[in-house]
Amino acid sequence: MSIIIETEDVTKVYQMGQVQIHALRGVSLIVHQGEMLAIMGSSGSGKSTLMNVLGCLDEPTSGRYSLEGMDVSSLTKNQYADIRNQRIGFVFQVFNLLPRTSALENVELPLFYDRTGHIKDPMRKSRAALERVGLGDRLDHEPNQLSGGERQRVAIARALVNQPSILLADEPTGNLDTRTSIDVMTVFQDLNDQGMTVILVTHEFDIAAYAARVVKLRDGVIIQDAAVEGRRDAKRDLVAFENKDSEDRDMMGHDGEPAFFTGHGLRVTSPPQQTDVSTCETDSEEEKII
C-alpha cells in the first residue's frame, strides 16, 4: 500500500503568555492508503492537536508533514483550504448540521466552496453520498426529524461528498448511545472496506477496537503503535446487540471477551513499525494495555 500520510519529528508549541505549551514533541507517523487507524490518549495527550495537524487545520511548529507525497509545511492559506475541501473529509462529535435545512442541502454545503469548476451536478453528488451511508430515503428530512445516528450519517455523507482521500473523525460517537455508536461504526468500517483511509480520534477502548491499528499518545509523544488483535466487526456486534437480552448485552464478545470494554484492556499485536512501548502498562506477558 502507498503512503498517504507521513510525519517526521513534528512538534507543536503554543505560546500562552510567558508559558510555552508543548502539545506535540517530535511525532513521527506513517499511514498507508486504506488503513483504519484509531488515535487514543487522555485529555492533554496531544491527540486532538495531532488530528488538527493531519487535517491541515493547524500548522506544525517544526518537523515535516507529507500528504500524498506533497510537503504541506510551506503551503499558503488558500492551498490549505483547498486541501481541506478536496482531500480530507471531517466528522466531529458535534454534528454541525444547519437547522431547518434538509439532509441533502447540508451535504451539498462543501460543494459551494469548490474552486476547481469540475462539479457539474452537486445535487446528484450529494444524493449519492447520502445513499452511500444508507440515507437515500431521508434526503428531505431536516436534522430535527432525524435520530442521532442518522444525523451523524448525514455528517459523514457531507465529509464524503467531495470524494476525499482521507476521512478524519474526532470523537464521532461521543454524543451517541451504545447501539447508535456501533451503528455509526458500521459505516466507518464499510467505507474502510471500500478503500477509504479512516483515522479516528477517540478515548473509548470499545470504539478503538473497530480499527485495525491503534496509536496512543501521552504528553505529546507516541508511546505505542500497534495492530489490534481480534478487530471487532461492527455489523456482527450490532446484530448481537439487538438480539441479546438487556442483562447480557455486555457479554457479546468473541471468545468470551466482553464486547464493550468497561475496565478491560484492548489487546494489540506486535507494532507494525518501530515504536517505543516501554512506557506501556502490561496486564500479562501476552497482552499490552493501551
N, C-alpha and C positions, 0 to 999 in steps of 0.2 A: 504493500500500500504506500502511496505517496505521502510525503509530509505536508500537512496543511497548516500547522502552527508550530513555530519553533521560537522559544525564548532562550536567551543566553545571558546569565548574570543580570537579570532585570531587577532594578531597585525602584522603589517609590518612596519619596520622603516628602512629608507635608510640614510646612513651617507654620507653627501655631504660636505667634508672638515670638518669644525668645527660645521656644522649645521646638526641637525637630522630632517629628514622629516618623519612625522608620516602619512603614507599612509592609514593604517587601524588601527582603535582604538577599539579593543575588539568586533569584528564581530562574532555574533552567528547566525547560519543559518541552517535550516533543509530543505532538498529537498527530496521528495519521488519519488520512481520509477514511471516513466510515466508522470511526470509533465512537463508542458511547462511554463518556467519562464523567465521573462524579468528583467534584472538588469539595472536600469537607474541612471542617475546623470550627473551633469555638469562636465566640464573639471576640474580635480583635486579632484573629489569626492571620488576616490578610486575604481571605478567600474572596470577599466582595471586591477588594482592590484589584486582585488578580483578574477577576471577571471583567472589571471596568477597563483594564489594560488590554485584555484579549479582545474585548468588544470595541476597541478604539473610542471608548467614552472618556478615557484619560490617557495621558502620555507618561511613559516611564521616566524617572529621573535620570537613570543611566541604564546601560545594557542594550541588547539588540532584540528586536521583535520582528520576526518574518512571518507574513501571512500569505500563504500560497506562493511562496518564493519571492515575495516582494518585501523589502525592508520598509516598514511603515514609520520608522522613527523620524524621518525628515519630511513627512507629507504636510501639505497645507491644511488649513481647517476645512476648506471645501473638499479636498481629497478625502479627508477623514469622514466627512459627511456622506460622500459617495460610497465609501466602503460600508458604512453602517446601513445605508439604504439598499445596496445591491448585493453585498456579500455575506452579511450577518443578519440573522433574524433573532429578535429579542423576545423573551417571555418572562414576565415578572410575577411576583407574589400577588401584587395588586393588578387586577385585570386591565385597568386603564382604558376601559371602553367608554365611548361617548354615549351619554344617556339620550333617550328619545331619538336614537339613531339605529337603524336596522343592522343586523349582523353583517349583511352584505356591504353596507356603506362603511361600517367600521373596518372591514377587511380591505376595502378599497383605499383607505386613507394613505398608506405609504406610497401608493402609485402616483398620488398627486405631486410628490416630491421627486419623482423620477426626472432626470435631466438627459437621459440617453435618447429619448424620442423613439424608442423601439416598441413601446407599449401601445398597441392599436385598439385593444378591446379590454379595458380594465374590468368591466363587469364580468366578462367571461372568465378572466383570470381569478377574480375574487370568488366567483361561484365554484370554480374548480378547486380552489384552496379549501373552501368550506366542505365540499364533498370529500376531499381527501381526509378530513378529520371527522367525517361521519355526521355532518350537519347540513346535508343537502336539502333537508326538509325544514330547515329553520332559517332560511335566507331572510325572511321579512320580520323575524322576531326581534324585538328590542331587548336590551340587557335585562330589564325588569321582568321580562317574560321567559327568561332562561334560568336554568339551575346554575349553581356554582360551577359544576363540572362543564356544563355547556358554555358558560361564559369564558372559562379558561380555554376551551377548544376554539372559541372564536379568536381569542388572543393568539393561540398557536397558529391558526389559519392566517391571521394578519402577519405573523412573523414569516410565514412561508410564501406569501403572495408574490414576492419578488424573486422567488427561487434562489435563496441564498445558499452558500456553500456550507455554512455553519449555523447551528441553532444553539443559542446561549439562553439558558433558563436559570433565573435566580430565585431560589426557593419557590418553585412553581406550584407546590402543593401546600404551602404554608397556611393558606386560608381555607383548606378543604378538609372534610372529614375523611375517615379511613377508606370507605368504599369509593368515594369520589377521587381520592388520591390514586388509588390503584387504577381506576378507570382512566385517569389522565396519563398514568404511566404506560398504559397500553398504547396510547397514541405515540408517545415518545419512542417506545420500542418498535412500533410499526414503522415509523419514519426512519429509525436507525436500520431496520431490516431492509429498507428500500435504498440504503446507501448514504443517508444523511448523517453528517457528523454532529453529534449531540453532546453538549457539555452542560451538566447540571451543577449548580451550586446548592448544597443542602447541608443541614446539620442532622438530618434524620437518617439513622442507620438503615431503616426498612426501605427508604427511597433509594439510598445509595446501592442497595442490594440488587436493584434492577439494572444498574450499569454494568459494563464489562470490566471496568477499571476504576480504581479509586486513588485519588491523590489527596493526602492530608497535609494541611499546613498548620504550623504553630509558630507564633511570633514572626510571621513573615518569611518563614523558611519551610520548604518541603521536607517533611520528616518521614514520609512514606509514599511510595508509588508502586501499586501492586494490582495484579489482576484479581477479580472477585472469584472466589471458589464457589461453584454452585449458583451461578447467576439465576435470579428469580425470574419467572415468566409471569408477567402481569396478567395476561389473559387467563392463565390457569388459576392464578390467585383470585381473580375476580369471580370466576365460576365457583371456586371453593367457598369464597366469602358469602356468596348469595345462597349456596346450598347448605351451609352449616348452620346449626342452631346457635343462638347467641352465646350460650355458655361455653362453647368450644371453638369459637371463631379464632381464638388466639393460638390454636394448635393445628393450623392447616399446612405447616411447612413440610418440606420433603425430608425424608429420612429422620423424622422425629424432631427436626429443628422448628422452632416457632416461626410463623410467617411474619410476625410483626415484633421487631426486636425491642422488647422492654427490658433493658438492663443486660441484654445479651450482646456479645461481640459479633462483628461482621467478619467472616472468615475470608482470608485472602491467600493467594498462592504466591510463588516467588515473584519479585518485582520484574516487570518486563524490561527495565533499563536500570542502570546503576543508580542506586538510591541509598541514602543514609537512613537506615531503620533502627539505629542503635538506641534512639530515644523512645521507641515504641514500647508499650507495655506488652507482656505476654501472659496469656491465660494458661497455656500449656506449651510443650515443646512443639506441638503440631500447629498451633494457632497463633496468629498475630492479631491483636486487637487494634482497630483503627478508629 
